[in-house]
Amino acid sequence: MDSISVSEVTVIGRTHLGFMHSFRQPFSGVPMSPKFCYSRVEGPRAISSSDTNTTSQFAYGERTAATNSDLGYKINGVNLKSRTLISSVKERLLLDANDDAYGGVIVDHEKLPSNPYAFASILRASLSDWRRKGKKGVWLKLPVEQSEFVPIAIKEGFEYHHAEKGYVMLTYWIPEEEPSMLPANASHQVGVGGFVLNQHKEVLVVQEKYCAPSITGLWKLPTGFINESEEIFSGAVREVKEETGVDTEFSEVIAFRHAHNVAFEKSDLFFICMLRPLSDKITIDSLEIEAAKWMPLVEFVEQPMIREDKMFKRVIEICEARLSHRYCGLSPHRLVSTFDGKPSSLYYNVVDDDHDPSNYCNTDFL
Ligand SMILES: NC(=O)C1=CN([C@@H]2O[C@H](COP(=O)(O)OP(=O)(O)OC[C@H]3O[C@@H](n4cnc5c(N)ncnc54)[C@H](O)[C@@H]3O)[C@@H](O)[C@H]2O)C=CC1
């Protein structure tokens, strides 16, 4: 047997003093209470004092021989006998992990042990192993199904990095003499707003159902957040469609706003986009929107809250400058960079290239 991964080792309830002496040494210091054992088939079960003559509460493998000198051990139904083999099993009881490009490791969350005691032991052994090998950062993703591992890892020195619905990501920086170089969690949320003008010089506006008291009753541009892996240009079109039912075609990012401490200390990037209407019938999303309508641009601008707000006012001025070709926004161009091999969108304007069909700066909106 060349290699034994954590997931291949049968976890059982019956322990034996001799067996545990030889097997649990590398796991010393692991909390052993409450009494508990685990079987992959049966799940966790309590061990009564009659089950064991030792203070240890868990073991890997199934003891098959009665004497300490002839340690029998069963893994995946195979009987193993020598101490040498057991010590090689011990050496291999480490978390499955892949090296990253920065001298660290990323633990394979699909091959985590199935019970907390095993996890505690193997995590500690793995940290020692990575420390010995000079590894730096450790990334440990714990799925929600194994959330009971979180306090164990925290106790071991891991820190929260970020969380999503299905998991929490923890990190550990091993070198004590170096400051942690691990990048922080994402720092921004990304929002979009759609400036949609029809041929009657009416702008598509909404009143939000839930908003700050200061903007209650304001007719504003449809806004929202882009989804994970969603493009700014498609997110803007989707948000306008969801809130108002109007179909649009993306034209340009006209400006963007950067603000801090917007959502639970996170910053906010807000992209104001110009879109062309492809339909005019309004159907509101009544969960989010109180009302929507096509409003004459002059009337929209005259709203006191727009006139008196430096940002809203400037956004409208920029949009008006665009309509009269005094300004040009940024349009997306799909590119694949050899840097990371990923398709991406580069937003720029092409005012110097009259032959580029994506040069909307020369085209009229109305
Ligand atoms: N709404 C506005 O007047 C302005 C919005 N923006 C920008 O627009 C982008 C999107 O912002 P908004 O449209 O204001 O988003 P928002 O805060 O209104 O959230 C969008 C929707 O998410 C849901 N939601 C958000 N937080 C919630 C919570 N705590 N509980 C339950 N549901 C919740 C609601 O359905 C809400 O309508 C951001 O980047 C923001 O900076 C910029 C200036 C003004």
The ligand as an ORCA input file, in Angstrom:
! r2SCAN-3c Opt
* xyz 0 1
  N     -30.479     53.894     -4.669
  C     -29.909     55.052     -4.941
  O     -30.509     56.113     -4.910
  C     -28.462     55.095     -5.334
  C     -27.768     53.946     -5.587
  N     -26.458     54.004     -5.933
  C     -25.689     52.819     -6.206
  O     -26.498     51.838     -6.811
  C     -25.953     50.579     -6.519
  C     -27.088     49.734     -6.057
  O     -27.638     50.354     -4.913
  P     -29.197     50.303     -4.617
  O     -29.981     50.132     -5.859
  O     -29.484     51.486     -3.747
  O     -29.294     48.976     -3.803
  P     -30.243     48.665     -2.592
  O     -29.554     48.961     -1.319
  O     -31.566     49.325     -2.841
  O     -30.346     47.120     -2.739
  C     -30.920     46.543     -3.886
  C     -32.010     45.608     -3.455
  O     -31.459     44.589     -2.649
  C     -32.346     44.266     -1.603
  N     -31.693     44.552     -0.320
  C     -30.578     45.282     -0.129
  N     -30.242     45.288      1.168
  C     -31.177     44.574      1.793
  C     -31.385     44.199      3.138
  N     -30.549     44.587      4.112
  N     -32.452     43.444      3.441
  C     -33.302     43.030      2.475
  N     -33.153     43.345      1.171
  C     -32.118     44.100      0.843
  C     -33.579     45.084     -1.814
  O     -34.487     44.359     -2.576
  C     -33.075     46.261     -2.593
  O     -34.080     46.844     -3.327
  C     -24.872     50.778     -5.460
  O     -23.622     50.699     -6.082
  C     -25.150     52.185     -4.951
  O     -23.959     52.831     -4.527
  C     -25.817     55.186     -6.052
  C     -26.460     56.344     -5.791
  C     -27.824     56.389     -5.435
*
